[in-house]
């Protein structure tokens, strides 16, 4: 969808439905409830994405980039 959060990739690391679309939400819940393998795969990928993009190592790298840029500019 156009309003997809940067941290979630529909069908890959999460499930995104349009706001206020009860039919789409119901379908997504039923599909995820009935498909154990899909839930596990999405959960595993979401965890890896979160660890890689939002873990301490990533945060340290981003801060280092910012500090190095500030040092170069001043």
C-alpha positions as CSV (number, residue, x, y, z in Angstrom):
1,X,0.0,0.0,0.0
2,X,1.1,3.6,-0.4
3,X,1.0,4.2,3.4
4,X,3.2,1.3,4.1
5,X,5.4,1.9,7.1
6,X,9.1,1.7,6.3
7,X,9.7,-1.0,8.9
8,X,7.1,-3.4,7.6
9,X,7.1,-5.1,4.2
10,X,3.6,-6.5,3.4
11,X,3.5,-10.2,3.3
12,X,7.2,-10.4,4.1
13,X,7.8,-9.0,7.6
14,X,4.2,-8.1,8.4
15,X,0.7,-7.8,7.2
16,X,-0.8,-4.5,6.2
17,X,-4.4,-3.8,5.5
18,X,-6.0,-0.5,4.5
19,X,-7.3,1.6,7.4
20,X,-11.0,1.0,8.3
21,X,-11.2,-1.9,5.8
22,X,-12.9,-4.5,8.1
23,X,-13.2,-7.1,5.3
24,X,-9.5,-6.9,4.5
25,X,-8.6,-7.1,8.2
26,X,-10.9,-10.1,8.7
27,X,-9.4,-11.8,5.7
28,X,-5.9,-11.1,7.0
29,X,-6.6,-12.4,10.5
30,X,-8.3,-15.6,9.2
31,X,-5.4,-16.3,6.8
32,X,-2.8,-15.7,9.5
33,X,-4.8,-17.7,12.0
34,X,-5.0,-20.7,9.7
35,X,-1.5,-20.7,8.2
36,X,1.0,-21.6,10.9
37,X,4.0,-21.6,8.5
38,X,3.1,-18.1,7.2
39,X,2.9,-16.7,10.8
40,X,6.2,-18.3,11.7
41,X,7.9,-17.1,8.5
42,X,6.6,-13.5,8.9
43,X,7.5,-13.5,12.6
44,X,11.1,-14.8,12.0
45,X,11.7,-12.3,9.2
46,X,10.2,-9.4,11.2
47,X,12.5,-10.2,14.1
48,X,15.6,-10.3,11.9
49,X,14.6,-7.0,10.2
50,X,14.1,-5.4,13.6
51,X,17.4,-6.7,14.9
52,X,19.3,-5.5,11.8
53,X,17.5,-2.2,11.3
54,X,16.8,-1.1,14.9
55,X,19.2,-3.0,17.1
56,X,22.1,-1.5,19.0
57,X,24.7,-2.3,16.4
58,X,22.7,-0.4,13.7
59,X,22.1,2.5,16.1
60,X,25.8,2.7,16.9
61,X,26.6,2.7,13.2
62,X,24.1,5.5,12.5
63,X,25.4,7.6,15.5
64,X,29.0,7.1,14.3
65,X,28.0,8.4,10.8
66,X,26.3,11.4,12.3
67,X,29.2,12.2,14.6
68,X,31.8,11.8,11.8
69,X,29.8,14.1,9.5
70,X,29.5,16.7,12.3
71,X,33.3,16.5,12.9
72,X,34.0,17.0,9.2
73,X,31.7,19.9,9.0
74,X,33.2,21.7,11.9
